[in-house]
Amino acid sequence: MASRGINKVILIGNLGADPEVRYTQNSTAIANLSVATSETWKDKQSGEQREQTEWHRVVCYRRLAEIAGEYLRKGSKVYIEGRLQTRKWQGQDGKDNYTTEIVCNDMQMLDGRGGQGGQGGQGGFAPPQGGQANQGGFGGGQQGGQANQGGYGGGQQSGQGNQGGFGGGQQGGQQGGKPTGGQSNQGSQGGFGGQQGSQGNQAPQPQPLAPDPDFDDDIPF
């Protein structure tokens, strides 16, 4: 029983020239690519960095060939997956020649289409037109200078977002305790924001009692 062999090639490299695309008589697209892979190492004797470049001949057919001709250019970085194949052809002198090349089965562009791709989003979504993203809470404030951090933002038109509490005041509040003051540039911090007070509520201070006119301060002996 004959065992099945494996013929698979994987390359990650850069194109040394623009793809050469041609069409057969039955309109089948064929693209020839020249892909370079580089290997670097440090010379033990001299300590210098060495580099060796290997060139690979890759051929693509049909739709892959059309994509390569449309989007790939010299210097493009690509991922190639395919198999080795040796073909025979005759030169102008009538002699037989043999060429070993990689027949591409899968190709991925690693640096954008046509080398014009920028950088994609990393690990998240960009917030639309926001100065800063909300952190650790649910941002509910409108027209705030900064996003809410660590709480539930409910204030409107505050200079800074609520931090560490529940912002319920409009146009800012005071700091600490249970402030009711408003129209401040800073949002409520560590408490519950009230509405439109000038200063926070303070505990009432006792007033001195009026002296009793019938009280005799002489001490009897």
C-alpha positions as CSV (number, residue, x, y, z in Angstrom):
1,M,0.0,0.0,0.0
2,A,1.5,3.3,-1.1
3,S,1.6,6.1,1.4
4,R,0.4,9.5,0.5
5,G,3.0,12.3,0.4
6,I,2.8,15.9,1.4
7,N,3.6,18.7,-1.0
8,K,2.9,22.0,0.7
9,V,4.7,25.4,0.7
10,I,4.0,28.4,2.9
11,L,5.8,31.7,2.2
12,I,5.6,35.2,3.8
13,G,7.7,37.6,1.8
14,N,7.8,40.7,-0.4
15,L,7.4,41.1,-4.1
16,G,10.6,42.0,-6.0
17,A,8.6,43.3,-9.0
18,D,5.1,44.0,-10.2
19,P,3.1,40.9,-11.1
20,E,3.3,39.7,-14.7
21,V,-0.3,38.9,-15.8
22,R,-1.2,37.3,-19.1
23,Y,-4.2,35.4,-20.5
24,T,-4.4,32.2,-22.4
25,Q,-6.5,31.6,-25.5
26,N,-9.4,30.5,-23.4
27,S,-9.2,33.7,-21.3
28,T,-7.6,32.1,-18.3
29,A,-5.6,34.6,-16.3
30,I,-2.0,33.6,-15.2
31,A,0.2,35.8,-13.0
32,N,3.9,35.2,-12.3
33,L,5.2,36.6,-9.0
34,S,8.7,36.9,-7.7
35,V,8.6,36.7,-3.9
36,A,11.7,37.3,-1.7
37,T,12.1,35.8,1.8
38,S,15.0,37.0,4.0
39,E,16.8,35.3,6.8
40,T,19.0,37.2,9.3
41,W,21.5,35.9,11.8
42,K,24.5,37.1,13.8
43,D,27.9,36.0,12.8
44,K,29.6,34.3,15.7
45,Q,33.2,35.3,14.6
46,S,32.7,38.9,13.6
47,G,29.5,39.7,15.6
48,E,28.0,41.3,12.5
49,Q,24.4,40.9,11.4
50,R,24.1,38.7,8.3
51,E,21.2,38.5,5.9
52,Q,20.4,36.0,3.1
53,T,17.6,36.5,0.6
54,E,15.9,33.7,-1.3
55,W,13.8,34.3,-4.4
56,H,10.8,32.2,-5.2
57,R,8.9,31.9,-8.4
58,V,5.1,31.8,-7.7
59,V,2.4,31.3,-10.3
60,C,-1.3,32.1,-9.8
61,Y,-4.2,31.1,-11.9
62,R,-7.7,32.4,-12.6
63,R,-9.2,34.7,-9.9
64,L,-6.1,34.7,-7.8
65,A,-4.1,35.9,-10.8
66,E,-6.6,38.7,-11.4
67,I,-6.4,39.8,-7.8
68,A,-2.6,39.8,-7.8
69,G,-2.5,41.9,-11.0
70,E,-5.0,44.4,-9.6
71,Y,-3.8,44.9,-6.1
72,L,-0.1,43.7,-5.7
73,R,2.8,45.9,-6.6
74,K,6.6,45.8,-6.1
75,G,7.3,45.6,-2.4
76,S,3.9,44.3,-1.4
77,K,4.0,41.8,1.5
78,V,2.0,38.7,0.9
79,Y,1.2,35.3,2.4
80,I,1.4,32.5,-0.1
81,E,0.3,28.9,0.3
82,G,0.7,26.4,-2.4
83,R,2.6,23.4,-3.8
84,L,5.8,22.8,-5.7
85,Q,5.5,21.9,-9.4
86,T,8.1,21.3,-12.1
87,R,7.1,21.8,-15.7
88,K,8.8,21.2,-19.0
89,W,9.0,23.6,-21.8
90,Q,10.9,24.1,-25.0
91,G,13.1,27.1,-25.7
92,Q,13.7,28.9,-29.0
93,D,16.7,26.6,-29.6
94,G,14.4,23.5,-29.4
95,K,15.9,22.2,-26.2
96,D,13.8,21.1,-23.3
97,N,13.9,23.2,-20.2
98,Y,12.5,22.6,-16.7
99,T,11.2,25.1,-14.3
100,T,10.3,24.5,-10.7
101,E,7.7,26.9,-9.3
102,I,5.1,27.3,-6.5
103,V,1.5,26.9,-7.7
104,C,-0.5,29.3,-5.4
105,N,-3.6,27.9,-3.8
106,D,-4.2,30.7,-1.3
107,M,-2.9,34.2,-1.1
108,Q,-3.4,37.0,1.5
109,M,-2.3,40.6,1.3
110,L,-0.6,41.6,4.6
111,D,-0.1,45.3,4.0
112,G,-3.4,46.5,2.5
113,R,-4.6,46.7,-1.1
114,G,-2.0,48.1,-3.4
115,G,0.2,49.2,-0.5
116,Q,-2.2,52.0,0.4
117,G,-3.8,50.5,3.4
118,G,-3.4,52.3,6.6
119,Q,-3.6,50.8,10.1
120,G,-6.8,49.1,11.1
121,G,-8.5,49.5,14.4
122,Q,-6.8,47.6,17.3
123,G,-8.8,45.7,19.8
124,G,-11.9,48.0,19.9
125,F,-14.2,50.6,18.4
126,A,-13.5,54.3,18.1
127,P,-16.1,56.4,19.9
128,P,-17.9,58.8,17.5
129,Q,-16.9,62.4,18.0
130,G,-16.1,61.9,21.7
131,G,-13.3,63.6,23.4
132,Q,-12.5,60.7,25.7
133,A,-14.2,57.3,26.1
134,N,-16.1,56.3,29.2
135,Q,-14.2,54.3,31.6
136,G,-15.6,52.0,34.2
137,G,-19.2,53.2,34.1
138,F,-22.1,54.3,32.1
139,G,-21.8,57.8,30.6
140,G,-25.0,59.7,30.6
141,G,-23.7,63.3,30.7
142,Q,-24.2,65.6,27.7
143,Q,-21.7,68.2,26.5
144,G,-19.2,67.3,29.2
145,G,-15.5,68.1,28.8
146,Q,-14.4,64.7,29.9
147,A,-16.2,61.3,30.1
148,N,-17.5,59.8,33.3
149,Q,-15.2,57.6,35.2
150,G,-16.3,54.9,37.7
151,G,-19.9,55.9,38.1
152,Y,-23.2,56.8,36.4
153,G,-23.1,60.2,34.7
154,G,-26.3,62.1,34.7
155,G,-25.1,65.7,34.8
156,Q,-25.5,68.1,31.8
157,Q,-23.2,70.8,30.7
158,S,-20.6,70.1,33.4
159,G,-17.0,71.1,33.0
160,Q,-15.8,67.7,34.1
161,G,-17.6,64.4,34.3
162,N,-18.7,62.8,37.5
163,Q,-16.2,60.6,39.3
164,G,-16.9,57.9,41.8
165,G,-20.6,58.8,42.4
166,F,-24.0,59.4,40.9
167,G,-24.2,62.7,39.1
168,G,-27.7,64.1,39.1
169,G,-27.2,67.8,39.1
170,Q,-27.4,70.2,36.2
171,Q,-24.6,72.6,35.4
172,G,-22.3,71.1,38.0
173,G,-22.3,70.7,41.8
174,Q,-20.0,71.1,44.7
175,Q,-17.5,68.6,46.1
176,G,-18.0,66.1,48.9
177,G,-20.9,65.3,51.1
178,K,-24.3,65.9,49.6
179,P,-23.9,69.2,47.8
180,T,-26.9,71.1,46.4
181,G,-25.0,74.0,44.9
182,G,-24.9,74.5,41.2
183,Q,-23.2,76.5,38.4
184,S,-19.7,75.3,39.2
185,N,-17.1,74.2,36.7
186,Q,-16.4,70.9,38.3
187,G,-18.8,68.0,38.6
188,S,-19.9,66.2,41.7
189,Q,-17.2,64.0,43.2
190,G,-17.9,61.3,45.7
191,G,-21.6,62.3,46.4
192,F,-24.9,63.1,44.9
193,G,-25.2,66.2,42.8
194,G,-28.2,68.5,43.5
195,Q,-29.5,71.5,41.6
196,Q,-28.9,75.3,41.5
197,G,-27.6,75.9,45.0
198,S,-24.8,78.3,45.8
199,Q,-23.1,76.1,48.5
200,G,-23.7,72.7,50.0
201,N,-26.1,72.2,52.9
202,Q,-24.5,72.5,56.3
203,A,-25.8,71.4,59.6
204,P,-27.6,74.3,61.4
205,Q,-25.7,75.9,64.2
206,P,-27.5,76.5,67.5
207,Q,-28.3,80.1,68.4
208,P,-27.6,81.4,71.9
209,L,-30.6,81.6,74.2
210,A,-31.9,84.9,75.5
211,P,-31.4,85.2,79.3
212,D,-34.4,84.7,81.5
213,P,-35.3,88.1,83.2
214,D,-36.6,86.3,86.3
215,F,-33.5,84.3,86.8
216,D,-31.5,85.3,89.9
217,D,-27.8,84.6,89.4
218,D,-27.1,85.2,93.2
219,I,-26.0,82.0,94.8
220,P,-27.6,81.5,98.3
221,F,-25.4,80.4,101.1
